[in-house]
Amino acid sequence: MTRVVSLKTALCLLSLVALGLVAAGSAGAVTISSWTGPKGTVPQDVTAEGNCPGSVITITGSGFINDGGVTSVTIGGVSADAIVVGTDSTLFARVGPGAQTGSVTVTTKAGSATSPTQAVVLPCQSAGVAGEKPAVDSLVPKSAKAGAKVKINGIGFVGTKTVTLNGSNVPYAIPSDNVMWIRVPTGTKAGAAAIEITNTLGSVKATLTVK
C-alpha cells in the first residue's frame, strides 16, 4: 500500500535534503511538466523497489496541493511505495516493486495527469562483494546509437564500483553476476568507444561501436 509520508519522515526515508516549505499555488487541475530520475543517471532510467532500493524521482508540475491533494502516484504501472509532496509544484516518489517500463501518473482528488516521458525500468544492481575480477564475453548489440541500452555478458559484475564509456561514468544495472546493462549517453560521438568495468579486484575493457 502506498504510504504518503511526512516531510520529516521523508528526509530520513529518501535521504532528500532541503525540500523547502509548502507554498501556496494557484488552484486548477493537476499537471506534470517534467520529471527527473536519480542523480547520476539519465533522467528516464530507474530501478524498482525489490532486491535494492527503488529509485526516487522528482516530479514537477502544478496542483499537487491545491487540486485536492495527491492520492496516488504510479510509475511504470505500479503505485509508488513512498510519496512526499514538497510544494504545490514539486513532489518526490519512489518506484514501487514490480514496476515495468511505462508512464508516470499523478492523481489528485480532482483528476490526474500523465507525463509523456516514460520511466525506463532497469534491473536492480546486485549488491555484494566482488568474487573475482570482471570479464566481458560479449556485447549485445555490438554497435548501438547514443541513448540505446546495451547488454554486457560476462562474469564478476557483482561488486562493480564504476562503469565508464570513453572515461565518463555511465548508468548501469546488474541483475546477476554475469549480466550487466548500460545506457549509451546521448551525445556520444560515433566510432569506437571504450567501456571499462571496475570492481575491487580489477577492471576489464571492451569496445562498443557507436553509430
Steps between C-alpha positions, in 0.01 A plus 500: 500500500629846410616701799463880489765599751578822680778731390697420816470127441589541134832662584606175666317260271612642168818684602363819349620840614352846513158422361390851593177629650161408365403798292168621374430456133225586256194278501435283197533154352813301580775508236841341446754718320799265542665243723858397565661182627775449757816707487762336280259333258333612183160637605285210381708213648370365832506180704200345675471431872599140573847355541632855529332834584276636229603824331359827633376729223423872517178609331428863417166643395205664673200419715673253731344679798232730361333237283368325810821321600692211341325167544742284300803496274562213259833436329530228241150371570531456878440725798799682644574357844585841648378847406618837629322819396751782540301788349203548271744464208747235623463150633723198551405136445683168531458236229297211640563124474415337169513819294551458127600756240207741473350835581503720810153603621396725788141479625328750728146519634407712198669312216824355366790588270743276311850592388578438130851386605500135607707355782740236368523236773837324509589192707623570850874519552607193695671599822778296647871444521686432178597135473729537202641748253237595238514349152296575187387229260277698266304820438142483369481680267861557400408837352238742632381856467541760772217460751462125438528223759777241466514160671843382617553128559792383710587428863603685815246782477380481861699752700549735204616844612507690171411460135635753252464564129793692352599594854161639611271325748190339350181368667498123545287226652601147602232231534758223554874442521524425128265759350526879494297765321635844410351794315711684243487871596331734258757707317756218479696540178485232233789257481681260730420562868691342788296345781682437829347306790678517836454319830729465803691214337578662167351628179421390145462690175280437198430694183155613385437649157280808526297566185 
